[in-house]
Amino acid sequence: NRCSMTDKNLFSRLYIKVVLRYKERWEGEAMPMGNTPNQSYDFLILLKSGFFDIKKLAEDNSSLRVGEYFNSLSDFMYHFPSIISSLDKLALSKGDVKDLLVLSHAKKLLTDIGCFFLIPNITYILANYENNPQKIASLVAKLYDDVSNLSNIIIQASKKINYAINIPQVIGISKKSNSALYKSLSIPKILEQLKNEEANRKLCILAIDNSITMLNMITSCLDDIYKVYTVKDPRKLTDKLKKITPDLFLIHYDMPYITGIKLIPVIRSFDEHKDTPIIFLTSPRSSFNIAAAMKLGVCDHVVTPLNNEVLLASIKKYIVKKTFFE
């Protein structure tokens, strides 16, 4: 009680440094440990998110197995509530040593799942928590948002797992395969196979039209060159986009329920489709406004009845394969 405020601040900073130096001895008390769910995850969702550098993890550890990586993801999700709670307190400058320990452990968990881009900020926060409170609060707030988004991606990847699409049967995975086989494979092997599959796959086009006749004509015209998916009811587009990732959209401008124009915001709401090409199919008597459509991100329009050569030329001009490997 007789110490001055300066002495107390100095002691506080020294105490934090000592605790962080010997954090391994304290982590059992700072964060609850326990068994995590035996969960599987969809690799393509993780890769497409841009949050996880799984390739670097594989380069650093060539023997890393799928099961080990999935355990690391589950471990992060197990500790997620305490991480968010501590970040919330640190952002409000109400955190204490225990919250810094939680953040220190979160740094390890994030490294284990390949979220390397978050590590520099965490390192800075831990080293400078007592200095520059305004900057620290800003970094912690940003970290809070990033970790929250990260958890949402992991949850999404845990709900959508398609072995047949993501891991070809040539390495022993099919719809009938159990997760034990999947988890026994090495991550470098899976990434290499995904890379080869991506290089050899057909470009994917999603055609949206309320006319089954038109959809059949589009499929017949394109099927030899592209992988064509169709949606007859535009109201079901969102559900379709949760299952596939088209490289280009063909959309009929005039449809009941939802017009082609109104589908553009739906498409752009998906991060992977912020700039995916969209081509409209229009009738000669349509009220189609080219300038307005272009402002919304439509790259071209093709007038019906369809001319196969015109349609193919337009698609070839704008379609770009989505890649997740350098």
C-alpha angles and dihedrals in degrees: 000000000000093000118109121241089253091054091049092051090048091050090048093054091046091049092052092050092050092049093049090047091057098031093130090070093051104041093092089063097036097054131026113246127200147125116313125212117275091243133166125211138202110251097203093056090053093047095046093051093068090219097100124062094198090157091062090048089053092048091051094046114026092180094055110133128212091240092055092051092047089052089054090052091049091047090054091050091049090057095037096100093054091044092053092045092053093046089052091054093044091051089055092047089245096112126118138193092288091057091051088052089052090051091048091053090045088058090060093045092051091048090052092056095044101254092139095152090071095052100080093056092047090050091051093048092051093048097044107029093124092046130069097005093189094058092042091052090051093049092047091050090051090047090051090056094045094049091047091051089046092056091050091054092050091049090050091049090051092055099047115053120156111173094180094057100037101037114035121223091248088083094045104266122123137147090275095050117107124234093249090071091045093052094048093063121098116250094228089057093050093047091050091050092048090050092052092045091051093049092052102038124109117252110260125233126186114205118198118193135135090222114086088197091058092046090052091050091050092048092048091050097047108026097094092057107026139034103248125202123182138206119193097180110053090202088072095056095103092055090049093051090055088063105039139029110217122203091210139011127223108195130180108229098214113052134143120251094017127023122221091252092058091053093063096077089047091055094043091051087075111083092219090056101050089116105013109140117257123198120189125215110215136180121231091249095045121126088228113157108208096192093050092048092050091053089056092052105268108146100194146347132220121205120228141261082070122245105202095211093050092048093048092047092052093048093047090051096055111023117106125181114243108233131190097183129068 
